[in-house]
């Protein structure tokens, strides 16, 4: 019998659900590197997914705790899509994917892991990245740790934001290792 190990996944399935909104906590804290926050704009911030679907899996979340698009301001939504544009360009530059998934799960029954706070996912995709290992073994192989992903994407996001004329109010500091 073969065994497929993904010990990193245990952290996700065994942890207690946070009592506070994870996006609100990360937005309020100042330790962007430890929180994997790559960039901050006026209404939203960009962070790495702690349990990524693929290498480079980013999320864009508003600072304001809103559960639906209807509750978000037009400025927040416009900036969110512009940040998705910047993220797509940065991920393309760094990882050269063959495609992207960009989307949101709004509400628990729609698959939202944090149902009360909207957030957009931006994932680079490659041919066969959802092969038998994912389908049958429920295991993902990520060739890069989050600290390396952070260090690689940090300068690319800043450069692409400048290219697209999007002002980032604060960037995390890539000098220390993120957790």
N, C-alpha and C positions, 0 to 999 in steps of 0.2 A: 504494500500500500504506500502511495506517495502522500507526503504532507506538504501543504503550501502554508508557509508562515507569513503573517503580516503583523508582527508585534506592535507596530505603531498604531494599529487600528484599535488595540485594546484600550488605549488612552481615551479614545472616543466613546466606545461602547460601555466602558465601566465608569465613566465620570458621572457625577451627579449633575443634573440639569442646573444651570446657573439660576439663581433667584432673581438676579437683575439682568436687564437686557445687555448682552455682550457688546452690542454696537454702541450703546449709550456709555458703557464703562470705558471702552477703548477711545471713544470720542473725547471723553472728559479727562482722561489721563494724559500725562506728558511724556511717558516712556514709549515713544513711537517705535523704536527699534525692537524692543521686547514684545510689543503688541503687533508687530509686523505691519504697522501702518507705513505705507510707502510715500503717501502724499496727502496733503490737505488743501482743499480749495475753500471757497467762501461758504458753501452750503453742504458739501459732501466731502468724504475722505475715501482714499483708496487703500485697501489692505489685502494681504495674502490670506487665502483660506487656510486655516490651521489644519484642516483635514482635506487636502486637495483631491479633486477628481483627476487632474493631470498636473504636471509640472507647470507652474506659472498661473495657476488658478487664482484670479483676482476677484475681489468684491468691491463694489462701490456703494457706500451707505450714506444717507443724509445724517447730519447731526441731530436733526429734530426727529423725535420718536413718532413716526407715523406708520400705520398698518396698511394703508392703501394708497394707490396713486392719487385717488380723489382727494385725499387729505394733504398731499404735498403741494407746495407752491409751484407755480410755473417756473420760477427761477431755479428752484431745486431740481426739477425734472430736466430743464434745459441743460443745466450744468452736469447732471448725471450722465446724460447722453454724450455730452462733449468729453467728459472724463472717460467714457467707454471708447470714444474715438481715439483718445490719447493712449489708453491701455492697449487697444488693438494694435496701434502703430508700434508701441514699445515692445509688446510681445512678439510682433512680427519681426522687428529688428533683432531682438535677442535670440529667439528660438526658431525662427523660420518655419512656423507651422503651415500646414496645407489648408487649414480652415479654422473657424472659430464658432463657439457657442456663446451667445450673449442672451441673457434672459433673467426672468424673475419668477419666483414661486410666491404667490401672494395668498397667505392663509395656510393653516396647518394641513388641511385636507388636500391642498395643492402641492404639498411637499416642502413647504418652508420650514427650515430648521429653526429659524427665529421668526415666528409668525407675526409678532407684533411690530416689527420694524422692517420696512421694505429695504431691500438691497438687491443690487444687480450683480450677476455673475458674468465674468468674462473669462472664457477658457480657450486656450489654444488647443487645436486638435490635429492629429496625424492619422494617416491611413493605418488601420488595424490597431489603434490604441484601445479599442473595446473588443479584444479578442476573447478566446476561450477562457483565459485566466480570469478575466473580469466576469464573464457571463456564467461560467460553471463554478469556478473557484471562489468567486466573490472576493477577489484579491486584485489589487492594483500594484503595478511595479512603477515606482517613481525613481528616475535615475539621478535625482538631485535633491539634497536636503533644503529645508526652508531658508536657512541662513545663506546658502549659496544663491538661491533664487532671489532673495532680498537684495544681496550685493549686486547681482547682475541687472535686476530691473530698476533699481533706484536711479542710476544716472540716465537710463533710457527713458524713464517716465518724465524726468525733469526736462530732458532735451526735446521730447515730443510735445510736452505742454508748451514749451517756448515756441516750437514750430507752428503749433495750432493757435497760438495767441491766448492760451488759457493761463491765467495767473494762479499759481499755487501759493497760498498764504504761508505755508510752512511745510518744509520737508523734514522727514526723519533724518537722523544722523547715522550713516552706515559704518561708523568706526567700530562699533561693538557688535558682538554676535547676538542675533535675535534668538529667542528660545524656541 
